[in-house]
């Protein structure tokens, strides 16, 4: 991969994992904490 592709992965991969973690957390806790996200 070139430097641009590595830069894109370095930016978007953590963001994707963050949203997945938030989605799982909202599903596990329930809608009570939906206003926190």
Secondary structure, 3 states (H helix, E strand, C coil): CCHHHHHHHHHHHHHHHHHHHHHHHHHHHCHHHHHHC
